[in-house]
């Protein structure tokens, strides 16, 4: 992202309201994420909950409609797309609680529908899921108050147990249970 120069700021200040409106509308038509950000910032009916539900539906579609010759590889690819969707959500809302909720939503979808793919010859999906679980734990510890830690502990411990039960070698350390930092 480029740094905004003082000259640029001054030029923007000198624009008329009509010129500013034309530039904003033109930029929003060209960039879907900018449009979503502006909608979130400017429209009262576009709340965090609305953006969360739209993102959760996109994620659900991405994962549940994954197909390919090797399902495990296709799921790993879909999981990368899902993580980009969560990153987009975070850039728009800047809400750490619902970002964690989206991570947990993805983990629920995976553990409810795709744990059989953990035993596939291709270990990318298993490893990506373990990394997602570790990242979720780190986000909870870093961004959420300790009261939330208890709310998520049982679910995270269950996922950690299922990951460790597979005994596939991971190149990183995954805890055996969720503990507050």
Secondary structure as UniProt FT lines:
FT   HELIX           6..13
FT   HELIX           17..30
FT   HELIX           32..42
FT   TURN            44..45
FT   HELIX           48..64
FT   HELIX           71..93
FT   HELIX           96..113
FT   HELIX           115..119
FT   HELIX           124..143
FT   HELIX           146..166
//
